[in-house]
Amino acid sequence: MEWLRRCFEPETFEKAAGRPRVLVLDGHNSHVNGEFISHAYLNNIILLRLPPHTSHLLQPLDVGLFGPLKKYASTAMEPLIQAGVSHIKKEEWLSAYLKGRENAFGESNVLGGWRGASLNPLDPAKILAKLPLRRLPSTPPTPSTRPIGSNSFDISLITSSPPDATMLQSNNKVLNDMMDKNAPLQTPERRYIKSLTKTMERLRAQNSILAQQNKELHDIIRARRQRKKGKQVVLVGQIVITTKELTEAVIDIQNQVKKEKKKKRRRTQESPTPDSTIKSKAEEDIHEEPPTKKRWILDAVVV
């Protein structure tokens, strides 16, 4: 009801120019109560309620916009997911949503949603062609013909946990001694060298991944600190807020901050400085102390 009064009604009033407006909606209870229907009737708004379980075919947002929105928003949050962040904050989700909305809610996608729903231009036959004529009985899934135990991935390539540091150091020492003595390398030593090269390549790849994750985590922390410095608008009891109302609220906060800064600056200017305190004290002493001490205090103030 708040959205109907404060968003749809004022945004479409001038464009309608006295003509009826059509509002397409689903069958949610908040759309079919007496207050909602009465307000629509009194303001020349025609309510077009979609049949149950047809929003995936007839709702333009579902047909042409929500899919791209989810894809772009997920792409924007991918760095957080890859960095292993377990808790995504509201402002981070909202930032990803805004990026996704900017990419998804383009003119072509909006018009494509209406065309895909066959509402504009109106094409009932296109929707009716998508409806199944009869429900086919579900068939049980066919058993997999893949032989049991087959696996295209060579499990021998999977390395176990890192070896014991002491044993690794001992083996490396023996190998270096053999190379210094130009001793012939037997099969165990050759296998060990190959294992070392593979381990080095694996560790280098892991190090590159960890360095990238570390950079992404630093970027996330820096962005979170930056967001804490932004202005917060408290919305008490607000169900719907328009862009205009939000902009006005931010402007009010900025004006309040400026006023507080002016008050603080004025108090700082009006508060006595240490020099003025010494001077006033010296002026009081002029009337109380002998001339020699008076001159000494005044000279100190001048210095």
C-alpha positions, -999 to 999 in steps of 0.1 A, spaced: 0 0 0 29 24 8 45 16 -25 12 21 -44 6 55 -28 42 69 -27 58 53 -58 35 40 -85 8 66 -81 30 98 -84 55 83 -109 27 74 -134 2 101 -128 16 127 -153 24 102 -180 -12 88 -178 -27 122 -184 -61 112 -171 -61 78 -189 -64 45 -170 -32 29 -158 -27 -9 -158 -9 -24 -128 2 -60 -133 5 -79 -101 5 -114 -87 -19 -129 -62 -2 -120 -30 -26 -111 -1 -13 -76 2 -25 -69 -34 -61 -80 -30 -71 -63 2 -99 -37 3 -77 -7 9 -54 -15 -20 -83 -22 -45 -102 9 -33 -72 32 -38 -66 18 -73 -103 22 -82 -105 58 -70 -73 67 -89 -83 51 -122 -58 22 -119 -68 -11 -134 -55 -41 -115 -45 -70 -137 -39 -100 -115 -19 -129 -129 -33 -164 -126 -17 -186 -99 17 -202 -107 22 -183 -139 47 -156 -128 76 -175 -145 57 -170 -178 38 -137 -174 57 -116 -149 82 -94 -169 106 -92 -140 108 -130 -137 110 -135 -174 137 -110 -184 153 -93 -154 157 -114 -123 179 -140 -140 205 -114 -153 203 -96 -119 212 -127 -100 241 -135 -124 256 -100 -122 251 -97 -85 268 -131 -79 297 -120 -101 301 -89 -80 302 -110 -48 326 -136 -63 357 -119 -48 342 -122 -13 333 -159 -18 367 -167 -32 384 -150 -3 366 -173 21 345 -146 38 319 -164 58 297 -134 66 287 -110 40 276 -77 54 244 -59 43 263 -30 27 284 -55 7 254 -73 -5 237 -40 -14 268 -28 -33 268 -61 -53 230 -57 -59 234 -22 -72 261 -33 -96 240 -62 -108 209 -39 -111 229 -14 -132 239 -41 -156 207 -61 -157 181 -34 -157 190 -19 -190 164 -8 -215 168 -38 -238 163 -62 -209 133 -43 -196 116 -43 -230 126 -79 -235 109 -89 -203 76 -74 -215 80 -91 -249 89 -124 -233 59 -123 -211 38 -115 -242 22 -85 -225 36 -57 -247 30 -63 -275 1 -86 -265 5 -121 -279 -16 -147 -260 -8 -174 -284 29 -172 -276 22 -180 -239 -4 -207 -246 22 -225 -268 44 -228 -238 18 -245 -216 20 -283 -215 -11 -301 -230 -10 -329 -205 12 -340 -176 35 -369 -186 41 -396 -159 74 -393 -143 99 -421 -154 123 -435 -129 159 -425 -136 179 -449 -157 208 -466 -138 242 -454 -147 261 -476 -172 294 -463 -159 315 -492 -146 320 -492 -109 353 -480 -97 363 -463 -129 378 -428 -125 394 -406 -151 414 -389 -125 447 -405 -115 446 -408 -77 483 -414 -77 488 -377 -84 471 -367 -51 498 -358 -27 494 -365 10 501 -340 38 536 -324 38 564 -348 50 581 -344 83 605 -315 83 633 -334 99 630 -363 74 629 -339 45 660 -321 57 678 -354 62 669 -366 27 680 -333 12 714 -335 30 720 -370 17 711 -360 -19 734 -329 -18 763 -350 -5 759 -375 -33 758 -347 -59 789 -331 -43 808 -364 -46 795 -370 -82 781 -403 -70 758 -420 -95 721 -415 -87 701 -447 -83 664 -451 -89 653 -440 -54 673 -408 -57 659 -401 -91 623 -406 -79 630 -383 -50 643 -355 -73 611 -358 -94 590 -357 -63 609 -326 -52 603 -308 -85 566 -316 -84 563 -305 -48 580 -272 -57 556 -265 -85 526 -273 -63 539 -251 -35 545 -222 -59 510 -225 -72 496 -226 -37 517 -196 -27 503 -176 -57 468 -185 -47 474 -175 -11 490 -142 -21 459 -134 -43 435 -143 -15 455 -122 10 453 -92 -14 415 -97 -18 411 -99 20 431 -67 24 409 -50 -2 377 -63 16 389 -50 50 399 -16 35 365 -13 18 347 -22 50 366 4 69 358 30 42 321 22 44 321 28 82 330 64 74 299 69 54 267 86 65 241 64 81 204 72 77 181 59 104 148 47 90 124 42 119 91 27 109 98 30 72 84 3 49 90 20 16 113 49 9 117 67 -24 149 80 -39 138 116 -33 131 109 4 164 92 9 182 121 -8 165 146 14 174 126 45 211 125 35 210 163 29 195 169 63 223 148 79 249 168 60 234 201 72 233 188 108 270 179 106 279 213 93 259 230 121 277 209 147 311 218 132 302 255 133 291 253 169 323 235 178 344 261 160 326 289 177 331 274 211 368 270 203 371 306 193 352 319 224 372 298 249 401 317 265 436 309 253 465 305 276 481 338 265 448 357 272 446 341 306 481 352 315 474 387 302 442 391 322 460 378 353 488 403 346 463 431 342 448 422 376 482 422 392 490 457 378 465 471 403 478 451 432 516 447 430 544 473 433 556 489 400 587 467 397 567 435 397 541 450 374 567 457 348 582 423 351 548 406 345 540 428 315 574 421 300 569 384 304 535 386 286 551 406 257 579 380 253 
